């Protein structure tokens, strides 16, 4: 089974290490002593901010909102089965928060 929590932390380190323009990123691991451990990524762009929450089961929630008025930009559930699925979810959140992935 893939460790999505560690993969999310790795993606965040890679994103911040490149020094690219775009949303700022920070990630945090949740409590490991719960039934469904999770980690989350918070992105903050100029016009939108969002969060990706992933559970060790591969369940993933993405949400992003416009800073100016709180309007929903993205609200999505995904069931991940590969590391590429997680990378795709992270990239979708980057775009929703006003960044580019290239």
Residue pairs with C-beta under 8 A, 6 or more apart in sequence:
1 56
2 58
2 80
2 82
2 83
3 56
4 39
4 54
4 55
4 56
4 58
4 60
4 80
4 86
5 29
5 37
5 38
5 39
5 54
5 56
7 83
7 86
8 27
8 39
8 40
8 41
8 52
8 54
8 86
8 90
9 27
9 29
9 39
11 27
11 41
11 86
11 87
11 90
12 25
12 26
12 27
12 41
15 25
15 90
15 94
16 25
20 99
21 99
22 45
22 94
22 97
22 98
22 99
22 100
23 43
23 44
23 45
23 48
23 49
23 50
23 94
23 97
23 98
23 99
24 43
24 44
24 45
25 41
25 42
25 43
26 41
26 42
27 39
27 40
27 41
27 42
28 39
28 40
28 42
29 37
29 39
30 37
30 38
30 39
30 40
31 37
36 55
36 56
36 57
36 59
37 55
37 56
38 53
38 54
38 55
38 56
39 53
39 54
40 51
40 52
40 53
40 54
41 51
41 52
41 54
41 90
41 93
42 49
42 50
42 51
43 49
43 50
43 51
43 52
43 64
43 93
43 94
43 97
43 99
44 97
45 67
45 97
45 98
45 99
46 67
46 98
47 66
47 67
47 68
47 98
48 64
48 65
48 66
48 67
48 73
48 96
48 97
48 98
49 64
49 65
49 67
49 97
50 62
50 63
50 64
50 65
50 73
50 74
50 93
50 96
50 97
51 61
51 62
51 63
51 64
51 93
52 60
52 61
52 62
52 89
52 90
52 93
53 60
53 61
54 60
54 80
54 86
54 89
58 79
58 80
58 81
58 85
59 77
59 78
59 79
59 80
60 77
60 78
60 79
60 80
60 85
60 86
60 89
61 76
61 77
61 78
62 74
62 75
62 76
62 77
62 78
62 89
62 92
62 93
62 96
63 72
63 74
63 75
63 76
64 72
64 73
64 74
64 75
64 93
64 96
64 97
65 71
65 72
65 73
66 73
73 96
73 97
74 92
74 93
74 96
76 92
78 85
78 89
80 86
80 89
91 101
94 100
94 101
95 101
